């Protein structure tokens, strides 16, 4: 165990080419999917948290159900849609980073929308009353709500990013964990450990834990800001 740890640290310090490729693929997949999920999820969360329309409660229930979607089920759906017998097979996205990003967006967007909806359900009414007292129109009221939720939006993005880098089920099914192409940290750790290559697996594990520590530290700081 000690030898594997030392070798793993040496691998990180030396900048192993395969390790760097895995990190680059992970960064591309996680940053892209979490950003797209934020762009889609924030307006949806605002709509569900502040809107008053028929079917709103049903949409909230559906979104909360999707928040708990098992990643392997999401992976199975996209596998069926994009594989050789699927309706979107002509796109040839199977076993590509593009499809990994798409699957991640489907998994993460409900998380973004649900987190923001829960936050806005608590503050929307007081903010609307304040805006009404100031004589603000709908657009300015919306901007005021967004401004009051900036910390929450950043907090939500960090949650989405943390979910993206930790995901393994869906992306292993649609990406195939192909070396030098679609292998990310989580799938590589699983693959190399199964092959008995503990050095690279431990190196990736160290980096993943370090990234999780950074994200959780940022989340803790934001939580304190939100509580103030």
C-alpha positions as CSV (number, residue, x, y, z in Angstrom):
1,X,0.0,0.0,0.0
2,X,2.8,2.4,0.9
3,X,4.7,1.6,-2.3
4,X,1.6,2.2,-4.4
5,X,1.0,5.5,-2.7
6,X,4.6,6.7,-3.3
7,X,4.5,5.6,-6.9
8,X,1.1,7.4,-7.3
9,X,2.6,10.7,-5.9
10,X,5.6,10.3,-8.3
11,X,3.2,9.8,-11.2
12,X,1.3,13.0,-10.3
13,X,4.5,15.0,-9.9
14,X,6.1,13.8,-13.1
15,X,3.0,14.7,-15.1
16,X,2.3,11.3,-16.6
17,X,0.8,11.7,-20.2
18,X,-2.0,9.3,-19.7
19,X,-2.9,10.8,-16.4
20,X,-3.0,14.3,-17.9
21,X,-5.2,13.0,-20.8
22,X,-7.7,11.5,-18.2
23,X,-7.8,14.8,-16.3
24,X,-8.3,16.8,-19.5
25,X,-11.2,14.6,-20.5
26,X,-12.7,14.8,-17.1
27,X,-12.4,18.6,-17.0
28,X,-14.1,18.9,-20.5
29,X,-16.9,16.6,-19.5
30,X,-17.6,18.0,-16.0
31,X,-17.2,21.7,-16.8
32,X,-19.3,21.5,-20.0
33,X,-22.1,19.4,-18.5
34,X,-22.4,21.4,-15.3
35,X,-22.4,24.7,-17.2
36,X,-25.1,23.6,-19.6
37,X,-27.1,22.2,-16.7
38,X,-26.8,25.6,-15.0
39,X,-28.0,27.5,-18.1
40,X,-31.0,25.2,-18.4
41,X,-31.7,24.6,-14.7
42,X,-31.6,28.2,-13.4
43,X,-34.5,29.5,-15.5
44,X,-36.4,26.3,-14.8
45,X,-35.7,26.7,-11.1
46,X,-36.9,30.3,-11.1
47,X,-40.0,29.3,-13.0
48,X,-40.8,26.5,-10.5
49,X,-39.9,28.6,-7.5
50,X,-41.5,31.9,-8.4
51,X,-44.2,31.0,-10.9
52,X,-47.8,30.5,-10.2
53,X,-49.5,28.5,-13.0
54,X,-51.5,25.4,-13.5
55,X,-49.5,22.2,-13.4
56,X,-46.6,23.8,-11.3
57,X,-46.9,21.3,-8.5
58,X,-46.9,18.4,-10.9
59,X,-43.7,19.8,-12.6
60,X,-42.1,20.1,-9.2
61,X,-42.9,16.5,-8.4
62,X,-41.5,15.3,-11.8
63,X,-38.4,17.3,-11.3
64,X,-37.8,16.0,-7.8
65,X,-38.3,12.5,-9.2
66,X,-35.7,13.1,-11.9
67,X,-33.3,14.3,-9.2
68,X,-33.2,10.8,-7.9
69,X,-32.9,9.1,-11.3
70,X,-30.3,6.2,-11.0
71,X,-27.4,7.1,-13.3
72,X,-27.4,3.6,-14.8
73,X,-31.0,4.1,-15.9
74,X,-30.0,7.3,-17.6
75,X,-27.1,5.6,-19.2
76,X,-29.3,2.7,-20.4
77,X,-31.8,5.2,-22.0
78,X,-29.1,7.0,-23.9
79,X,-27.4,3.7,-24.9
80,X,-30.7,2.5,-26.4
81,X,-31.2,5.9,-28.2
82,X,-27.7,6.2,-29.7
83,X,-26.5,2.6,-30.1
84,X,-26.4,0.8,-33.4
85,X,-30.2,0.1,-33.3
86,X,-31.3,3.4,-31.8
87,X,-33.1,6.2,-33.5
88,X,-30.2,8.6,-33.2
89,X,-27.5,6.1,-34.3
90,X,-26.8,8.2,-37.5
91,X,-25.2,10.9,-35.2
92,X,-22.5,8.5,-34.3
93,X,-22.3,9.9,-30.7
94,X,-22.0,6.5,-29.0
95,X,-18.7,6.2,-27.0
96,X,-17.9,9.9,-27.4
97,X,-17.5,12.7,-24.9
98,X,-20.4,14.5,-26.5
99,X,-22.8,11.8,-25.4
100,X,-21.2,11.7,-21.9
101,X,-21.9,15.4,-21.6
102,X,-25.5,15.0,-22.8
103,X,-26.2,12.2,-20.3
104,X,-24.6,14.3,-17.5
105,X,-26.8,17.3,-18.4
106,X,-29.9,15.2,-18.1
107,X,-28.8,13.9,-14.7
108,X,-27.6,17.3,-13.3
109,X,-30.2,19.7,-14.6
110,X,-33.0,18.5,-12.3
111,X,-30.5,18.9,-9.4
112,X,-29.9,22.5,-10.3
113,X,-33.6,23.3,-10.9
114,X,-34.6,21.6,-7.7
115,X,-32.0,23.3,-5.5
116,X,-32.9,26.7,-6.8
117,X,-36.7,26.0,-6.6
118,X,-36.3,25.1,-2.9
119,X,-34.4,28.3,-2.2
120,X,-36.8,30.6,-4.1
121,X,-39.9,29.1,-2.5
122,X,-38.6,30.7,0.7
123,X,-37.6,34.1,-0.5
124,X,-39.8,34.8,-3.6
125,X,-42.9,36.1,-1.7
126,X,-41.0,38.6,0.5
127,X,-38.9,39.8,-2.5
128,X,-42.1,40.3,-4.6
129,X,-43.7,42.3,-1.8
130,X,-40.6,44.5,-1.5
131,X,-40.6,45.0,-5.3
132,X,-44.3,45.8,-5.3
133,X,-43.8,48.4,-2.6
134,X,-40.9,50.0,-4.6
135,X,-43.1,50.1,-7.7
136,X,-40.9,47.8,-9.7
137,X,-42.1,46.0,-12.9
138,X,-42.0,42.3,-13.6
139,X,-38.6,42.4,-15.3
140,X,-36.9,44.4,-12.5
141,X,-38.6,42.2,-9.9
142,X,-37.1,39.1,-11.7
143,X,-33.6,40.8,-11.7
144,X,-34.0,41.5,-8.0
145,X,-34.9,37.9,-7.3
146,X,-31.8,36.7,-9.3
147,X,-29.6,39.2,-7.5
148,X,-30.8,37.9,-4.1
149,X,-30.0,34.4,-5.3
150,X,-26.5,34.9,-6.7
151,X,-24.8,33.0,-3.9
152,X,-27.3,30.2,-4.2
153,X,-26.7,30.0,-7.9
154,X,-22.9,29.7,-7.4
155,X,-23.6,27.1,-4.6
156,X,-25.8,25.1,-7.0
157,X,-23.2,25.2,-9.7
158,X,-20.6,23.8,-7.4
159,X,-23.0,21.0,-6.4
160,X,-23.6,20.3,-10.1
161,X,-19.8,20.2,-10.8
162,X,-19.2,17.9,-7.8
163,X,-21.9,15.6,-9.1
164,X,-20.3,15.6,-12.6
165,X,-16.8,14.7,-11.5
166,X,-18.1,11.9,-9.2
167,X,-20.4,10.3,-11.7
168,X,-19.5,6.8,-13.0
169,X,-22.7,4.8,-13.9
170,X,-24.1,6.7,-16.9
171,X,-20.8,7.9,-18.4
172,X,-19.3,4.4,-18.3
173,X,-22.2,3.0,-20.3
174,X,-22.3,5.7,-23.0
175,X,-18.6,6.6,-23.0
176,X,-17.2,3.1,-22.8
177,X,-14.2,4.2,-20.7
178,X,-12.0,4.1,-23.8
179,X,-8.4,4.9,-23.1
180,X,-7.1,8.2,-24.6
181,X,-10.7,9.0,-25.7
182,X,-13.5,8.8,-23.1
183,X,-11.8,7.7,-19.9
184,X,-12.5,10.0,-17.0
185,X,-11.2,9.8,-13.4
186,X,-14.0,7.7,-12.0
187,X,-14.1,5.2,-14.8
188,X,-10.3,5.0,-15.0
189,X,-10.1,4.3,-11.2
190,X,-12.5,1.4,-11.6
191,X,-10.9,0.1,-14.8
192,X,-7.2,0.3,-13.6
193,X,-8.0,-1.1,-10.2
194,X,-9.8,-4.1,-11.8
195,X,-6.7,-4.7,-13.9
196,X,-4.5,-4.5,-10.8
197,X,-2.8,-1.2,-11.8
198,X,-3.1,0.4,-8.4
199,X,-0.6,3.2,-9.1
200,X,-2.6,5.1,-11.6
201,X,-5.8,4.3,-9.7
202,X,-4.4,5.7,-6.5
203,X,-3.0,8.8,-8.3
204,X,-6.5,9.5,-9.7
205,X,-8.1,8.8,-6.4
206,X,-5.8,11.4,-4.7
207,X,-6.6,14.0,-7.3
208,X,-10.4,13.3,-7.0
209,X,-10.3,13.6,-3.2
210,X,-8.4,16.8,-3.5
211,X,-10.9,18.3,-6.0
212,X,-13.8,17.2,-3.7
213,X,-12.1,18.9,-0.8
214,X,-11.8,22.1,-2.7
215,X,-15.4,22.0,-3.9
216,X,-16.7,21.2,-0.4
217,X,-14.6,24.0,1.2
218,X,-16.1,26.4,-1.3
219,X,-19.6,25.0,-0.5
220,X,-19.0,25.5,3.2
221,X,-18.0,29.1,2.7
222,X,-21.1,29.8,0.6
223,X,-23.3,28.1,3.1
224,X,-22.1,30.4,5.8
225,X,-22.6,33.4,3.5
226,X,-26.2,32.2,2.8
227,X,-26.9,31.8,6.5
228,X,-25.9,35.3,7.3
